Amino acid sequence: MVKRNTKRNHIVAVLKEDGSSTQSQEEVADEFIKYFEGLLGTENTCDPLDPNVFSNGPRISDQQSTDLEKCFSAQEIKEALFDIDDDKSPGRMGILRVSLRKHGRRLGMMFVGLFKNSLILRLYSNKLIIP
């Protein structure tokens, strides 16, 4: 069975950019690389950050800073979940809108607990926010 699955888990042939097809695994790999480089581009160097932007640029007020750090309630999470349109497609975890309606309160409590009791809040609360 493992051998059979191994045979199914690779691409046998691909249509090349010039219209011809190839079954060579090396050429198949090269075509995929060309295709995704065309979509995503190649590595590009970026300019270093300008320190003047940080020292002279716009800053958030103390109130805005406090608002960013305040905890959210289970009710706020429930409202946000229920605010999602009915025709929204399921996310990576496959959670449907119907599931959110049915389990909204429990999900809200779960998220509040997750952020209060785990490293997530500490990891994200120390990030630099640039407007």
SVG drawing of the C-alpha trace seen along z (x, -y; Angstrom):
<svg xmlns="http://www.w3.org/2000/svg" viewBox="-26 -64 45 66">
<polyline fill="none" stroke="black" stroke-width="0.4" points="0.0,0.0 2.8,-2.4 4.4,-1.7 1.1,-2.4 0.6,-5.7 4.1,-6.7 3.4,-6.3 0.3,-8.5 2.1,-11.3 4.0,-12.7 3.3,-14.5 4.0,-12.3 3.8,-14.9 3.3,-18.6 2.5,-20.9 5.5,-23.2 5.3,-26.9 6.1,-26.4 3.1,-24.0 5.0,-20.7 4.7,-18.2 7.4,-16.5 7.6,-13.4 11.1,-14.1 10.9,-14.7 13.7,-17.3 11.9,-19.2 8.6,-18.9 10.3,-20.5 11.9,-23.2 8.5,-24.1 7.0,-24.4 9.8,-26.7 9.4,-28.9 5.7,-29.1 5.8,-30.1 8.7,-32.5 6.4,-34.2 3.7,-34.4 5.7,-35.4 8.8,-37.0 12.3,-36.5 14.1,-37.6 14.4,-41.3 16.6,-43.3 14.8,-46.0 16.0,-49.4 16.9,-49.6 14.5,-51.3 14.9,-55.0 15.4,-55.9 13.9,-59.4 10.6,-57.8 10.5,-56.3 11.8,-59.4 9.8,-62.0 6.9,-60.0 3.4,-59.9 2.8,-58.2 -0.3,-56.9 -1.7,-58.6 -1.5,-57.2 -5.3,-56.4 -4.7,-54.5 -1.9,-52.6 -4.1,-51.6 -6.9,-50.6 -4.5,-48.3 -3.4,-46.6 -6.8,-46.1 -8.3,-42.7 -11.3,-41.8 -14.4,-40.1 -16.1,-36.8 -19.0,-39.0 -16.9,-41.0 -15.5,-37.8 -19.0,-36.4 -20.2,-39.6 -17.3,-39.5 -17.9,-35.8 -21.6,-36.5 -20.8,-39.5 -19.2,-37.2 -21.4,-37.0 -23.4,-33.8 -21.8,-33.2 -18.2,-33.4 -16.2,-30.3 -14.7,-28.1 -11.2,-29.0 -8.2,-26.7 -9.7,-24.8 -13.0,-24.4 -15.1,-26.2 -18.5,-27.0 -20.7,-30.0 -23.3,-27.5 -20.7,-26.2 -19.9,-29.7 -23.6,-30.4 -24.0,-27.2 -20.8,-27.4 -20.3,-31.2 -20.3,-31.6 -18.0,-28.7 -15.6,-29.9 -15.6,-33.4 -14.6,-32.0 -12.0,-29.7 -10.4,-32.6 -10.4,-34.8 -8.7,-32.0 -6.2,-31.3 -5.0,-34.9 -5.0,-35.4 -3.2,-32.1 -0.8,-31.6 2.2,-33.1 0.2,-34.5 -0.7,-37.8 2.9,-38.3 4.4,-37.6 2.1,-39.9 1.8,-42.7 5.5,-43.6 5.5,-44.1 6.3,-47.5 3.2,-48.9 3.8,-51.2 0.9,-53.3"/>
</svg>
